[in-house]
Each structure stands twice: as C-alpha cells, then as structure tokens.
Amino acid sequence: MTVWMLFKSVGNIGFLKYLHHNDTKRLSWQQCKENAA
C-alpha cells in the first residue's frame, strides 16, 4: 500500500511537471506571436 501511494505521488509529480512544461511552451509561443504582430 505504501509503495503504491509512493508510486502514485511520483506519477502525479511527473504529470504536473509535464503539464507545467506544456504551459510554459504554450505561453512562450503566445509571446512570440504577440512580439511578431
């Protein structure tokens, strides 16, 4: 049970990092578009 919870927490952290990486990529893309406009 403890190992499963640890695995779940690690997976959630990786998922959050993945989402955060996508958000920063999208924000930088929007900034590039605004700068080009």
Sequence and secondary structure as in RCSB ss.txt:
>XXXX:A:sequence
MTVWMLFKSVGNIGFLKYLHHNDTKRLSWQQCKENAA
>XXXX:A:secstr
 HHHHHHHHHHHHHHHHHHHHHHHHHHHHHHHHHHH 
